Amino acid sequence: MNKDLFLALVNRALGRRDEFAAVTPDDLAWTDAGALRVTFDDGHVGELSAPVLRAACPCAECRGTHGGPPKAFTVLSPAKMAQAARQTVIEAVEPVGHYALCVVWGDGHKDGIFSWPYLRALSAEHLAATLV
């Protein structure tokens, strides 16, 4: 999926959070491929890979609402390749109250709070994009 298409997917998911305001997960699990599988109480089952979750991080820094544009995609030097690879390694997933989860990434990033409505909308948009 190209960058522009993915950014459009994330923006649609952010806009659909209210649509799923009352949705909560019945089950959270990891697939053999390392994706987060969420079974929601409305019957929807979504699978989101670590790269998709990282690229869809809803924090202000990643979304560009913290005093500057979103982080740009850049060409990395070989010395930074190993460090960059850690960006999509999930070290931990922590609950945030009863309404969200926080992903702790291999590079230390942990500012994104993935609310249940956002995960539900994101998984619906991701599924739709993969079927096109």
C-alpha positions as CSV (number, residue, x, y, z in Angstrom):
1,M,0.0,0.0,0.0
2,N,1.5,3.4,-0.9
3,K,2.1,6.1,1.6
4,D,-0.7,8.4,0.4
5,L,-3.3,5.6,0.4
6,F,-2.3,4.6,3.9
7,L,-2.4,8.2,5.2
8,A,-5.9,8.5,3.7
9,L,-6.9,5.3,5.5
10,V,-5.6,6.6,8.8
11,N,-7.4,10.0,8.4
12,R,-10.7,8.1,7.6
13,A,-10.2,6.0,10.7
14,L,-9.6,9.1,12.8
15,G,-12.8,10.6,11.4
16,R,-14.9,7.4,12.2
17,R,-14.1,7.1,15.9
18,D,-17.5,8.5,17.0
19,E,-19.2,5.9,14.8
20,F,-17.7,3.2,17.1
21,A,-17.9,5.1,20.4
22,A,-19.7,2.3,22.3
23,V,-17.7,-0.6,20.8
24,T,-15.3,-2.5,23.2
25,P,-13.1,-5.5,22.6
26,D,-14.2,-9.0,23.7
27,D,-10.8,-10.5,23.0
28,L,-7.2,-9.3,22.3
29,A,-4.7,-11.8,20.9
30,W,-1.5,-12.1,18.8
31,T,-1.5,-13.9,15.5
32,D,1.3,-16.2,14.5
33,A,2.4,-13.5,12.1
34,G,2.7,-11.0,15.0
35,A,-0.4,-9.0,14.3
36,L,-2.8,-7.8,17.0
37,R,-6.2,-9.5,16.5
38,V,-9.1,-7.7,18.2
39,T,-12.5,-9.3,18.4
40,F,-15.0,-6.5,19.1
41,D,-18.4,-6.8,20.8
42,D,-20.2,-5.9,17.6
43,G,-18.8,-9.0,15.9
44,H,-16.0,-7.4,13.9
45,V,-12.6,-9.1,14.0
46,G,-9.7,-6.9,13.0
47,E,-6.0,-7.8,12.5
48,L,-3.4,-5.0,12.6
49,S,0.3,-5.7,12.0
50,A,3.0,-3.9,14.0
51,P,4.0,-1.7,11.0
52,V,0.3,-0.7,10.5
53,L,-0.1,0.2,14.2
54,R,3.1,2.2,14.2
55,A,2.2,4.1,11.1
56,A,-1.2,4.8,12.5
57,C,0.0,6.0,15.9
58,P,-2.4,8.6,17.0
59,C,0.0,10.7,19.2
60,A,0.4,14.4,18.5
61,E,4.0,14.0,17.3
62,C,3.2,11.3,14.8
63,R,0.0,13.1,13.5
64,G,1.8,16.4,13.2
65,T,-0.4,18.3,15.6
66,H,2.4,19.2,18.0
67,G,3.8,22.3,16.5
68,G,5.0,20.9,13.2
69,P,4.3,18.7,10.3
70,P,3.9,14.9,10.7
71,K,7.2,13.0,10.7
72,A,8.4,12.6,7.1
73,F,9.5,9.4,5.5
74,T,13.2,9.7,5.0
75,V,16.0,7.6,3.4
76,L,18.1,6.2,6.1
77,S,21.9,5.6,6.2
78,P,23.0,2.0,6.8
79,A,24.1,3.1,10.3
80,K,20.5,4.0,11.2
81,M,18.8,1.0,9.6
82,A,19.0,-1.2,12.7
83,Q,17.7,1.7,14.9
84,A,14.8,2.3,12.4
85,A,13.9,-1.4,12.4
86,R,13.2,-1.2,16.1
87,Q,10.4,1.3,15.4
88,T,8.0,-1.5,14.5
89,V,9.1,-4.0,17.2
90,I,6.4,-4.1,19.9
91,E,8.0,-4.4,23.3
92,A,4.8,-4.3,25.3
93,V,1.1,-3.4,25.1
94,E,-0.3,-1.8,28.2
95,P,-3.9,-1.0,29.1
96,V,-5.0,2.6,29.5
97,G,-7.9,2.5,31.9
98,H,-10.8,0.6,30.4
99,Y,-10.9,2.5,27.2
100,A,-7.6,2.0,25.3
101,L,-4.2,0.5,25.0
102,C,-0.7,1.9,24.7
103,V,1.9,0.2,22.5
104,V,5.5,0.5,23.7
105,W,7.8,0.3,20.7
106,G,11.4,-0.9,20.4
107,D,12.7,2.6,19.9
108,G,11.1,3.8,23.2
109,H,8.1,5.5,21.6
110,K,5.0,5.1,23.8
111,D,2.9,8.2,23.4
112,G,0.1,6.8,21.2
113,I,-3.1,5.9,23.0
114,F,-5.1,3.6,20.8
115,S,-8.7,3.9,22.0
116,W,-11.2,1.0,21.3
117,P,-13.2,3.2,18.8
118,Y,-10.0,4.2,17.0
119,L,-8.8,0.5,16.8
120,R,-12.2,-0.5,15.5
121,A,-12.3,2.2,12.9
122,L,-8.7,1.5,11.9
123,S,-9.3,-2.2,11.5
124,A,-12.4,-1.6,9.4
125,E,-10.5,0.9,7.1
126,H,-7.5,-1.5,6.9
127,L,-9.7,-4.4,5.9
128,A,-11.5,-2.3,3.3
129,A,-8.2,-1.2,1.8
130,T,-6.8,-4.7,1.6
131,L,-9.9,-5.9,-0.3
132,V,-9.6,-3.3,-3.0
